């Protein structure tokens, strides 16, 4: 009887471990370029991270709507990690070269299928 209990506990532990690994957060990369963000929209899940990499020619600061979050200045070739949570509005912006406003967004919807 005890042996059957141990097998059941082991099976439950393996199943729980499998479910936990399939629900891990993902990292999504967005490049900061001199004319905008690439990609302009990112498809994410709650708990995911967006890693912004500054490939522009100047330092870059980003923010959420109405200053809900603000990055530190991101140096050229530097990165900034934004963790996606329930409180974040799905848009962000920053000033590019020559103070051109750049805007990007993320979506909780599944990414559209491409052919």
C-alpha positions in Angstrom: 0.0 0.0 0.0 2.8 2.4 0.9 4.6 1.6 -2.3 1.5 2.6 -4.4 1.2 5.8 -2.4 4.9 6.7 -3.3 4.2 6.0 -7.0 1.2 8.3 -6.9 3.2 11.0 -5.2 6.0 10.7 -7.8 3.5 10.9 -10.7 1.9 14.0 -9.2 5.3 15.6 -8.7 6.3 14.9 -12.3 3.0 16.3 -13.6 3.3 19.4 -11.5 6.8 20.0 -12.6 5.8 19.6 -16.3 3.0 22.1 -15.9 5.2 24.6 -14.1 7.8 24.5 -16.9 5.2 25.0 -19.6 3.9 28.2 -17.9 7.3 29.9 -17.6 7.7 33.5 -18.5 9.1 34.3 -21.9 11.5 37.0 -23.0 10.7 39.1 -26.0 13.3 41.4 -27.7 12.4 44.8 -29.0 15.1 46.8 -30.8 15.3 50.6 -30.3 16.2 52.0 -33.7 16.7 55.6 -34.8 13.3 55.8 -36.3 11.2 53.5 -34.1 10.8 50.2 -32.2 11.1 46.9 -34.0 8.8 45.1 -33.8 6.3 47.8 -33.2 3.9 45.4 -31.4 4.9 42.4 -29.2 2.6 39.6 -28.3 3.1 38.7 -24.6 1.7 36.9 -21.7 1.4 38.2 -18.1 4.7 37.6 -16.4 6.8 37.8 -19.6 9.6 40.3 -20.1 10.2 42.7 -22.9 14.0 43.3 -23.3 14.6 46.6 -25.1 18.0 46.8 -26.7 19.2 50.2 -27.8 20.6 49.9 -31.3 20.2 53.7 -32.0 22.9 56.3 -32.1 21.9 57.9 -28.8 20.9 57.3 -25.3 17.1 56.5 -25.0 14.5 56.8 -22.2 11.1 55.1 -22.5 7.9 55.4 -20.5 4.4 54.1 -20.2 1.3 56.3 -20.7 1.2 59.3 -18.4 4.5 58.3 -16.8 3.1 55.1 -15.2 6.7 53.7 -15.6 9.9 55.3 -16.8 13.1 53.5 -17.8 16.5 54.7 -16.7 18.4 56.2 -19.7 19.4 53.2 -21.9 22.9 53.7 -23.3 23.8 52.8 -26.9 24.0 48.9 -27.0 22.4 48.8 -23.5 19.2 47.0 -22.5 16.2 47.7 -20.3 13.9 44.9 -19.1 10.2 45.5 -18.6 8.2 42.9 -16.7 4.6 42.6 -18.0 2.0 42.6 -15.2 -1.7 43.4 -14.8 -1.1 47.1 -14.0 0.6 48.0 -17.2 -1.1 49.8 -20.1 -0.1 48.1 -23.3 1.7 51.1 -24.9 5.1 52.7 -24.5 6.9 55.6 -26.0 10.2 57.5 -26.1 12.0 60.2 -27.9 14.3 59.1 -30.7 17.0 61.0 -32.5 16.0 64.6 -33.1 13.3 64.3 -30.5 11.0 62.3 -32.8 8.3 60.6 -30.8 8.5 56.8 -31.1 5.6 54.6 -30.0 5.2 50.8 -29.5 2.8 48.4 -27.9 2.2 44.9 -26.6 -0.8 42.7 -26.8 -2.1 39.8 -24.6 -3.7 38.3 -27.7 -2.1 35.4 -29.5 0.2 36.5 -32.3 -1.4 36.3 -35.8 -0.5 33.4 -37.9 1.6 34.1 -41.0 2.0 32.0 -44.1 
